Amino acid sequence: MFSKASSKAKSDVATTGITGTSTMASEAPRAAPRSTAPSIISGDLKIHGNLTSAGDLQIDGIVEGDIQSRSLTVGEGATVTGNIQADTVRVCGQVTGQIKAGTVNLERTAKVMGDIVHQILSLEPGAFLEGHVRHSDAAGGSGSFRISPAPASTTTASS
């Protein structure tokens, strides 16, 4: 009647796609199910740590760590401090760190302080960018983009 939860239930809770959260060493990680809905970090949530997803992420809160996903949206009130690697990145909020993606869209409310490596880049009037911008011919999105330390010097560009 009042027995402990099974180890499978603990494993389901422990494997959330956030790096370093699995507590079950004996079980191999399972592939995330393909879903059309993005994983959402809401505005009242603050995360310290790296995020990895094979799908889409929407950040509306605060993330202090690196993010790797297929598609990432940084909401207008969101703050990301860390490197981003994805196929597609849309920034409406604030990012401090390097962005490597096939397509990068900086909306009018975006504030990016870091370098951008891209295949396609679009900036709306009003977007703020402080850092280097470099075009990449790498095909295949997130599998081809590798995060590297940002150089010490930066330049300022504002639209």
C-alpha positions as CSV (number, residue, x, y, z in Angstrom):
1,M,0.0,0.0,0.0
2,F,2.7,2.5,0.9
3,S,5.6,1.0,-1.1
4,K,8.5,3.0,-2.6
5,A,8.2,4.1,-6.3
6,S,9.7,1.8,-8.8
7,S,13.1,2.6,-10.3
8,K,11.4,3.0,-13.8
9,A,9.2,5.8,-12.4
10,K,12.3,7.5,-10.9
11,S,14.1,7.1,-14.3
12,D,11.2,8.7,-16.2
13,V,11.4,11.7,-13.9
14,A,15.2,11.8,-13.9
15,T,15.8,11.8,-17.7
16,T,14.4,15.2,-18.7
17,G,16.9,16.2,-21.4
18,I,18.7,18.6,-19.1
19,T,22.4,17.6,-19.1
20,G,23.6,15.9,-15.9
21,T,20.2,15.2,-14.3
22,S,19.9,11.4,-14.8
23,T,20.4,9.6,-11.5
24,M,19.9,6.1,-12.8
25,A,23.4,5.0,-13.9
26,S,22.3,1.4,-14.9
27,E,19.8,2.5,-17.6
28,A,20.9,3.7,-21.0
29,P,19.4,7.1,-22.0
30,R,16.4,6.9,-24.3
31,A,15.8,9.0,-27.4
32,A,13.3,11.8,-26.9
33,P,10.0,11.2,-28.7
34,R,9.5,13.5,-31.8
35,S,7.0,16.2,-30.8
36,T,5.6,19.2,-32.7
37,A,5.2,21.3,-29.5
38,P,8.3,23.1,-28.2
39,S,9.7,22.5,-24.7
40,I,9.1,25.8,-22.8
41,I,11.1,27.4,-20.1
42,S,8.5,29.8,-18.6
43,G,9.1,33.3,-17.4
44,D,9.1,32.4,-13.8
45,L,11.8,29.7,-14.2
46,K,15.6,30.1,-13.8
47,I,17.9,27.3,-14.8
48,H,21.6,26.9,-14.0
49,G,23.0,24.3,-16.3
50,N,23.2,23.1,-19.9
51,L,20.1,22.3,-22.0
52,T,20.1,19.7,-24.8
53,S,17.1,18.9,-27.0
54,A,16.6,17.1,-30.2
55,G,13.5,19.2,-30.8
56,D,12.4,22.8,-30.3
57,L,13.0,25.0,-27.3
58,Q,11.3,28.2,-26.2
59,I,13.0,30.2,-23.5
60,D,10.9,32.8,-21.7
61,G,12.8,32.7,-18.4
62,I,16.5,32.8,-17.4
63,V,19.1,30.2,-18.5
64,E,22.7,30.3,-17.3
65,G,24.4,27.6,-19.4
66,D,24.9,26.3,-22.9
67,I,21.9,25.4,-25.1
68,Q,21.9,22.9,-27.9
69,S,18.7,22.2,-29.9
70,R,17.1,21.9,-33.3
71,S,15.3,25.2,-33.0
72,L,15.5,27.8,-30.3
73,T,13.4,30.9,-29.6
74,V,14.6,33.3,-26.9
75,G,11.4,35.2,-25.8
76,E,11.2,39.0,-25.3
77,G,11.7,38.9,-21.5
78,A,14.2,36.0,-21.6
79,T,17.9,36.1,-20.7
80,V,20.4,33.5,-21.8
81,T,24.0,33.5,-20.6
82,G,25.9,30.8,-22.4
83,N,26.7,29.5,-25.9
84,I,23.9,28.5,-28.3
85,Q,24.1,25.9,-31.0
86,A,21.0,25.1,-33.2
87,D,19.7,24.8,-36.7
88,T,17.5,27.9,-36.2
89,V,17.7,30.6,-33.6
90,R,15.2,33.5,-33.1
91,V,16.2,36.1,-30.5
92,C,13.7,38.5,-29.1
93,G,15.3,38.8,-25.6
94,Q,18.9,39.0,-24.3
95,V,21.7,36.6,-25.1
96,T,25.3,36.9,-23.8
97,G,27.4,34.3,-25.5
98,Q,28.2,32.8,-28.9
99,I,25.5,31.8,-31.3
100,K,26.2,29.1,-33.9
101,A,23.3,28.3,-36.2
102,G,22.2,27.8,-39.8
103,T,19.6,30.6,-39.5
104,V,19.8,33.4,-37.0
105,N,17.0,36.0,-36.7
106,L,17.4,39.0,-34.4
107,E,14.1,40.7,-33.7
108,R,13.7,44.4,-32.9
109,T,13.8,43.7,-29.2
110,A,16.9,41.5,-29.3
111,K,20.1,42.3,-27.4
112,V,23.0,40.0,-28.3
113,M,26.5,40.4,-26.7
114,G,28.6,37.8,-28.4
115,D,29.7,36.4,-31.7
116,I,27.4,34.9,-34.3
117,V,28.4,32.2,-36.7
118,H,25.7,31.6,-39.3
119,Q,24.6,30.6,-42.8
120,I,21.6,33.0,-42.9
121,L,21.4,36.1,-40.7
122,S,18.6,38.6,-40.4
123,L,18.4,41.7,-38.2
124,E,15.3,43.8,-37.7
125,P,15.7,47.6,-37.2
126,G,16.3,48.2,-33.5
127,A,18.1,44.9,-32.8
128,F,21.3,45.3,-30.8
129,L,24.4,43.3,-31.6
130,E,27.8,43.6,-30.0
131,G,30.3,41.1,-31.3
132,H,31.7,39.5,-34.4
133,V,29.6,38.1,-37.2
134,R,31.0,35.3,-39.4
135,H,29.3,33.5,-42.2
136,S,29.8,29.7,-42.3
137,D,29.4,27.4,-45.4
138,A,28.8,24.4,-43.1
139,A,25.7,22.5,-44.2
140,G,23.5,20.5,-41.9
141,G,22.8,22.8,-39.0
142,S,23.6,21.9,-35.4
143,G,25.6,18.8,-36.3
144,S,28.1,21.0,-38.2
145,F,28.3,23.8,-35.7
146,R,30.8,23.4,-32.8
147,I,30.9,25.8,-29.9
148,S,34.3,27.4,-29.3
149,P,35.5,30.0,-26.8
150,A,34.8,33.6,-27.9
151,P,37.8,35.8,-28.8
152,A,38.8,38.5,-26.2
153,S,38.1,41.5,-28.5
154,T,34.7,42.5,-29.7
155,T,33.3,45.2,-32.0
156,T,30.0,47.0,-31.8
157,A,27.2,46.9,-34.4
158,S,23.7,48.3,-33.8
159,S,20.8,48.5,-36.2
